[in-house]
Amino acid sequence: MATPDTQNRPPRLWRWGLLIAVMAVVLGAWWLAVDRFATRIGLDARDTMRELPRNEDTRRPID
């Protein structure tokens, strides 16, 4: 006794493909956010570093 194929569900492969596509978009957005955050930290760190020591940093303290 066979059951009729009356279910209107999309095929399993199509659902897995859709799930993989959604996960790829989510991971791509996460990667861009992390990259932007790391770039901002890197630029802030570069801007706060001095190239040459200031005059006060090179003088010996007076005893």
Backbone hydrogen bonds in HBPLUS format (Angstrom, degrees):
<---DONOR---> <-ACCEPTOR-->    atom                        ^
c    i                          cat <-CA-CA->   ^        H-A-AA   ^      H-
h    n   atom  resd res      DA  || num        DHA   H-A  angle D-A-AA Bond
n    s   type  num  typ     dist DA aas  dist angle  dist       angle   num
A0006-THR N   A0004-PRO O   3.02 MM   2  5.68 125.8  2.32 107.2  91.6     1
A0015-ARG N   A0011-PRO O   3.21 MM   4  6.61 155.5  2.27 151.0 157.6     2
A0016-TRP N   A0012-ARG O   3.00 MM   4  6.30 160.5  2.04 154.0 159.1     3
A0017-GLY N   A0013-LEU O   2.93 MM   4  6.13 154.9  1.99 145.8 153.1     4
A0018-LEU N   A0014-TRP O   2.96 MM   4  6.20 154.4  2.03 145.4 152.1     5
A0019-LEU N   A0015-ARG O   2.91 MM   4  6.14 158.5  1.96 148.7 154.8     6
A0020-ILE N   A0016-TRP O   2.90 MM   4  6.11 158.6  1.95 149.5 154.9     7
A0021-ALA N   A0017-GLY O   2.95 MM   4  6.15 154.3  2.02 145.0 152.0     8
A0022-VAL N   A0018-LEU O   2.97 MM   4  6.21 159.9  2.01 151.6 156.5     9
A0023-MET N   A0019-LEU O   2.96 MM   4  6.17 161.5  1.99 148.7 154.2    10
A0024-ALA N   A0020-ILE O   2.92 MM   4  6.09 149.6  2.01 143.5 151.9    11
A0025-VAL N   A0021-ALA O   3.06 MM   4  6.34 153.6  2.13 146.0 152.4    12
A0026-VAL N   A0022-VAL O   2.97 MM   4  6.24 161.5  2.01 152.5 157.5    13
A0027-LEU N   A0023-MET O   2.87 MM   4  6.03 165.3  1.89 150.7 154.9    14
A0028-GLY N   A0024-ALA O   2.92 MM   4  5.99 151.0  2.00 140.9 149.3    15
A0029-ALA N   A0025-VAL O   2.97 MM   4  6.18 157.5  2.02 148.7 154.1    16
A0030-TRP N   A0026-VAL O   2.95 MM   4  6.18 157.4  2.00 148.1 154.7    17
A0031-TRP N   A0027-LEU O   2.87 MM   4  6.04 158.6  1.91 146.6 152.5    18
A0032-LEU N   A0028-GLY O   3.00 MM   4  6.23 159.3  2.04 148.0 153.0    19
A0033-ALA N   A0029-ALA O   3.01 MM   4  6.22 156.2  2.07 146.5 153.0    20
A0034-VAL N   A0030-TRP O   2.93 MM   4  6.18 164.2  1.96 155.7 159.5    21
A0035-ASP N   A0031-TRP O   2.90 MM   4  6.03 158.6  1.94 148.4 154.9    22
A0036-ARG N   A0032-LEU O   2.92 MM   4  6.05 158.9  1.97 146.6 152.1    23
A0037-PHE N   A0033-ALA O   2.98 MM   4  6.13 160.2  2.02 147.6 153.3    24
A0038-ALA N   A0034-VAL O   2.90 MM   4  6.07 161.5  1.93 150.3 155.1    25
A0039-THR N   A0035-ASP O   2.92 MM   4  6.05 154.7  1.99 145.4 152.6    26
A0040-ARG N   A0036-ARG O   2.97 MM   4  6.18 157.1  2.02 146.4 152.4    27
A0041-ILE N   A0037-PHE O   3.04 MM   4  6.31 158.2  2.09 148.1 153.7    28
A0042-GLY N   A0038-ALA O   2.92 MM   4  6.10 159.6  1.96 146.8 152.8    29
A0043-LEU N   A0039-THR O   2.87 MM   4  6.10 159.1  1.92 152.8 157.9    30
A0044-ASP N   A0040-ARG O   2.95 MM   4  6.10 159.5  1.99 147.6 153.4    31
A0045-ALA N   A0041-ILE O   2.90 MM   4  6.08 156.8  1.95 148.8 155.4    32
A0046-ARG N   A0042-GLY O   2.96 MM   4  6.14 154.8  2.02 144.2 151.3    33
A0047-ASP N   A0043-LEU O   2.95 MM   4  6.13 153.0  2.02 145.7 152.8    34
A0048-THR N   A0044-ASP O   3.14 MM   4  6.31 136.6  2.34 141.3 151.4    35
A0057-ASP N   A0054-ARG O   2.99 MM   3  5.33 135.5  2.20 105.3 117.6    36
A0058-THR N   A0055-ASN O   3.19 MM   3  5.42 146.7  2.31 103.4 112.4    37
